[in-house]
Amino acid sequence: MTSTAFERSIPAHSSIATSLAGSRLAPFWLEDLASPVYDALAGSSRWDLVVVGGGYTGLWTALMAKQRDPDAKVAVLEARTIGWAASGRNGGFCEATLTHGEVNGQNRFASELEQLTRLGLQNLDEIEATVAELGFDCDFERTGSLAVATEEYQVDELRAAHNGHDALFFDAEAMRAQVNSPTYLGGLWSTRDTAMLHPGKLARELTLACAELGVELFEHSPVARLQREASGAVAVSTRSATALASRVALATNAFPSLLKRYRLHTVPVYDYVLMTEPLSNDQLASIGWGDRQGIADVANQFHYYRLSADNRILWGGYDAIYHYGGRIKPEYDDRRESFELLASHFFTTFPQLQGLRFSHRWAGVIDTSTRFCAFFGRAFSNRVSYAAGFTGLGVAATRFAANVMLDHLSGDETERTSLDMVRATPLPFPPEPAAALGVQATRWALNRADHNGGKRNLLLRSLDAVGLGFDS
């Protein structure tokens, strides 16, 4: 297999190990974050709404449930601590897309893509308004995003998307004037579709807003099962307590669904991330990046990166790893091969930063679905609603999903609930060993396409034909 021009320029030197030496295995976003601590659920209690999962999906659901009905008795049950999983480990890209990008949306929801685009931008606007109105301290910046080409075959796709007002194409020279990397052959700045934020702070601010409105929050309360009661209520049971709920919203994302019918509809994929130490003024000047956009390249196996408020660079993506059986274990967080690969790619992209060190390294689990964007379900005679499968783009989409679940649970027919995207359920993944074999074969094929001018082989074309293909 031939290498891409990008990979051929990767330096082979011991400075990679030096750059990682001393890095802490911990999400940067969760360090030194003063967040409240909540007790575990105890005894038996009754609620109008129980939300299972204390990440963005669950927190937005609880917050907006109280905004819709201030008198509702609402509880959030979190298995560990609020915001510890994907919501505290992501890159902080708050993107408008509900469909994991325009190409994926066009392939799957062409007839309503214009509507989904409008609803996605409206959702992002509403997040920005909430941040302002409630005074959220979460480093929110509406910067837009840059898609960058690092191979010649990618340039024309970006050039074709130029519209002169909110999607601006840059050739290689102009792109490097924006952000100075020798790997860039072109780029597209989408000026409205993305905000950057501090993921841990957003989770904290949502938590505090929920508590202020009267939501009861419980940590270290893993839910073991759901059971319908004769009264019609749903018993939400932990090992030592039970919450009887008129309605339940499930926001467990990458973790096994409490509804057996959806157990195979997501698989957990590990994504690896590095964070640098703060850049000096001279180091930052050597890059430019004055508009502070979030950046991602347009390969199938892509990198995403951004500046933090204190001018560190977060660098993640590319090396997504699936473990047999969909297992989620703490020891999977530290994968030397992935961190070294990311570090080498970082210094290929920014060779002027040689000598910079990484302060943090971590991993997070992506709840991947076969359509690469969220799906929705209902159960227990519409007393339970469910959303999952965000596939790495959930920072903004979780709020949209929360509204869908609340619409479902209230019995409201809305523009959201009438969408084909909301009504349709994607194909499940096959059981093991087929799941592991399929994921690995698809990763190999996507890598091959990146090394072969973007040409998709028979496997990828076959997956495309049955609606399982992926184009980032």
N, C-alpha and C positions, 0 to 999 in steps of 0.2 A: 504494500500500500504506500503510495507516495504521500509526502507531507505537504501541508499548505505552506504558502509563503510565510504566514504568521509563525507557524511552528518551526520552520527552518531557521528563524532568527532567534529562537530561544537560547539564551546563553547557558553553557554547561560549566558552572563554576561553583566553588564552595560557598560563595557569598549567599546562596539561597538558604543553606543551613544557618548561617550567621544571622540572616534577617529574621528567622523564626525563633532563634534562641532567646529564651526569656519570655516568649509570648505566653499569655495566660489562657488556659482552656476555660473560657467563660464568655457568654454574650456581653459585649461591650455595653449594650443598651440597658442591661439589668444591673450593672455595677453601680453602687453608690446611689441607688434609686430609693428614695424614702417613700415606701408604699405602706399602707396600713396592713395590719394582720387581722385575719378573721378566724373565728372559731369553726370547728366542724359541726355539721348538723347533728342534733341530738334529739332523741325521743320521737314523738309523732306530732305532725303539724299539718295544717291545711292552708292551701294557697290558691289564688286565682290562676297564677302562672308560675311554673317552675322551669327555669332555664338550666339545661345541663351543659356545662362548659363555660369556663371563665376567660375565654379569649375574646378577640374583637367581635366575633359573631354573637356570642352570648351576651357580651356587655352592651352592644348596640341594641340587641333585642330587648333586654331589660330596661334600658334607658328610654327607648321609644315607646315601650309598653306603658311606662308610667307617664310619659308625655301625652299619650293618647287617652289614658284613663288614670288620673292621679289617685283615685281611690282603690285601684287594683292592688291586691296583695301579691307581691312578686318576690321570688327567691332565685338566686343563682347558686348552683352547686358546682364547685370546682374540685377535681380529683387531687390536685396538688396545690399550687399557689397561683393566684390570678395573674395571667399574662406570661407564665413561665415558658410556654411552648412556642408555637409559631409566632404568636403575637409579640413576643419579646425577642425574637431571633431573626426576623426578616430584615430586608434591606431598607425599609422605610420608603419604598416607592408607592405612593398613593395614586394609583393610575385609574383613569376614568373607565377604561375598557371593562365590559362585563363578559367579554367573549374570548379573553386571552389574545387580544389583538385583532386587527381588521381581517387578516387573511383567514384565521381560524373562524371568525364570525361569518365571513363571506362563504366559506366552505360548508358551514353547518346551518346558518340561519340567514341565508341571503335575502329572503323575502321580508325580513323584519330588521335587517342590519341597521338601516337608517334610524329606525325607532330605538333600537338598543343603544346606538351611539348617542342619541339625544338623551335617553334616560341615564346613561352612564355619566355624561357630562353634567346633567342635572344633579345626580347623586354626589359627584365631586364638589360641585358648587355648594350643595347643602352641607357637606362635611366642612368646607371652608367657613361657611356661615356659622355652623355650630361651634367651631374652634373660636371664632371671634366673639360670638354672643355669650358663650359660657366661660370665656377667658382661659381656654386650655393652654397650658404651658407645654408645648410639644414640638417646638422648633419648626413650625409649619412654614414652608416656602413654596409658592406656586411657580415653579421654575420651568415647567415643561420637561421634555425628554429629548435626548439625542440618540438616534439609531445610527450606528457607524458601520461602514463597510471596510473590511480588512482583506477582502478578495475582490478581484476585478469583476467577477460575475455578479456581485451584490450591488454594484454601483447603479446600474440601470433601474433596478427596482426602487431604489431610493429617489433617483432623479424623477421617475414617473409620478411619485407621490407629491411632488412640489406643487403648491397651489398659490404661492405668492402672498399669503396672509397668515395662516396659522400652521402651515407645513412648509418649511423653508429648506431647500436643498443647498448644500455646500459641496463644491468640488474639493479635491485633496488639499489644495493650498488654502482655501477659505476655511475648511474644516480644521486644519492645523492652526489657523489663526484663532479659532474658537477654543480648541483644546489641543495642545501640542503633543502629538504622538506620531512617530514615524510610521506606525502601522496603518494610519488612516488614509483611505483612498477616496473617501466621500462621507457625507453624513446628511441626516434629515432632522431638523429641529421641529418637533411638534410642540408648539408654544403653550397650548392650553390644557393638554390632556393629563398632566402629571404634577403632583406636588411632592416635595420631600418633607419628611418628618422624622421625629425620634420615636421609634416604635414603643419602647418601654414607657416613655412619658405619655404617649397616647393611651396605652392601657391603664396607666395610673389615673389619668384625668377622667377617662370614662368610668373607672371604678368610683372615684370620688363623686362624680356627677350622679351616678346611680344611687350611692348612699345618701346623698343630699336629698334626692327625691323620695327616699324611703324604701328603696330596694334592700332586701336582706341578703347579705353575701356570706357564703360558707366555703371555707377552704378545707383541704384534706378530707373531702367527702365524695369519694369515687362511687358513682352509681353502678350498681350491680345488675339491676333488672327493672323493667316496667311491667306493671300488671293492671289489667282493667278490673275495677271494683264493680259490684252489683249496682251501686249508685250511679255508675257512669264515670266516676272520677278515675284518675290514673294514679296508682301507687308507684311512687318513685323511691326505690329502696337502695340504701347503702348497706353496709354490713351491720350497722348498729342503729339505724334510724330510718324512718319512713316519712316522706312528704306526700300527702294526698293533694293532687292538683286537678283543677278543672281543665286546665290546658297545660301542655308541655311543649317546649321548644328544644330540639336537640341540636347542639352546636359542638359536637365532638370531633369533627373534621378528620384528621389523619388517624385517629384512634378507632378501634373496632366499633361499628354501629351497634346501638342497643336494639335495633330492628334487624332481625336476621335477613330479611329480604334485601337489605343493602350492604351486607357484609363484604360482598365481592365488587361493590361499585367504586371503591377507592383502594389504592395501594399506597403505602408510605414510602416515599423516596427521600433519601438524605441529601441535603444541599449543604455545601461547605463554604465558609466565609472567613475572610481575614480582615482585620482592621489595623491600619498603620498607626504609628505614633503621630502626633500633630506635626504638620509640615511647617517649616520655617517660612518666613516671608520670601526668601530667595528661592526656596524649593517651589513654593506656590507660584511665584512669578515665572518660573521655568516651564510651567504647564499652561498658565493662562487660566482658563475655566472661570472667567469672570462672571458668567451668568449662572453658574452653579447647577446646571441641569443634571438630572439623572442620565446615565449613559448605559447603553447595552449594544453589543455588536449583533449582527443579524444572522449569524450562523445558527444551525440547529442546536449545537452544543455551544451556548453563548455565555459570555461574561456580563455581569451587571455591576455597576460601580457608581459611587456618589461621594460628595463631600459631606462630612458632619458639620455641625455648628462650630466646632473648634478646629476645623480644617484638617481632620484626619481623612483618609480615603478608605471607605469600605469597598472590598473587592470580593465578589462571590460568583457562584454559578459554575457552569461548565461540567463539573465532574459529579453528576447525579448518580447516587448509588442505591440500588434496591437489594434488600437482604431477604433471603429465602423465607417464605412463609409470612412475609410482611411484618417481620419482627421489629420492634422498637425497643432498643436497649441503650442505657447510658454509655456503654463502652463503644458504641458506634459513633459517638460524637468526636472521637479523636482518631483521625485517619491520616497518618503521616503522608502517604502517597498523594492524597488529595491536596493537603496543605502545601506540599512542596511543588506540586504541579501549578497550583494557583499562584504561588510566589514567583515561579519562573515566568509565568504568563504576565504577571504584574510588571516585572522589570523589562520584559520585552516591549510592553506597551509604553512604559515610562522609563527608558534607560537613563534619563537625566536624574532619576531618583536613586541611583545605586548608592547603597549605604544606609538608606532608610530602613528602619526596623518595624516589624509588626508587633503591636502590643497585645492583641487578642486574636484568638482563633476559636471557632465554634462550629456547630452544625445545627441544622433544624430540619424537621420532617415536613415534607410537602404532601398534602392530601391530593394525590393525582387521580383524576377520573379519565375515562376513555374519550371524553369529548374536550378535555383540557380546560374546562370552566365549570362553574358551580351547577349543581342540579338540585332539585327539590322534591320532597315527597311528603305524603300524609299517611297517617295510620290511626287505629283506634277510633274509627268513625269520626275522623277529622279533629280529634282532641289532641293529637300529636302532630307536629310539623317538624321538618328536617331539612337542613341544607348542608352540603359538603361538596368536595371536589374542586376547590378553587385553583388548584394546580400552580401555586406560587404567586398568584396575583389576587390576593384577598384583602389587602389593606383597605381599599375602598369598597370592593364588591361585597364584603361582609355586611356593610350597612344596607346595601340594596337587598341582600338576602334576608336580613333581619326584618325589613319591611314586608317582604314576600311572606315570611313565616307568620308575622302578625296579621297580615291580610287573611291568610288561610285559617288561622285560629279564630278570627272574628267572624268568618264566613263571608267576608266582603269580596265581591267581584270587582277587581280593579284593573287598570291598564297593565299592571305588573302581572297579575295572576292569569290574564288572558294571553300572555306571550307563549308562543310555541316553545321557546327556550325554557319557560317555567313548567309547562305542561308535559313536555317530553322527558323521558328517562333514558339516559345513555345505556349502552351495552355494558354489562359487568365484565370484569376481568375473569379469565378462566381460573379454576382452582390450580393449586400446585400439583405436579411440577410445571404445568404448562405456563403458569403466570411468570415464574422466574425465567424460563426459557424464552418466553415471548418478550419480556422486558429487555433481557440481555441482547436478543437478536435485533430488536428495534434500536437499541443504543448503538450497536455495531453498525447498523445500516445508516443511521443518522450521521455517525462519524464518517462513514464512507462517502456519504453525499457531500459533506463539508470538504472532503479531500478530493472531490471529483467534480468541481464546478457547480455544485448544487444539484447534480443529476440524481434523481431518486431511483433506486433499484426496484426489482420486481416485488420484494417484500413491502417496501414503502408504498409503491403504487397499488398493491393489493389492499393494504390497510386504508389507503385513501378511498378506494372504491367502496369499502364497506363502512365508511365513516369513522375509522379509527386512526386515520393519518394525522400527523402532527407537523405543523409548520409554524415555527415561532415568529 
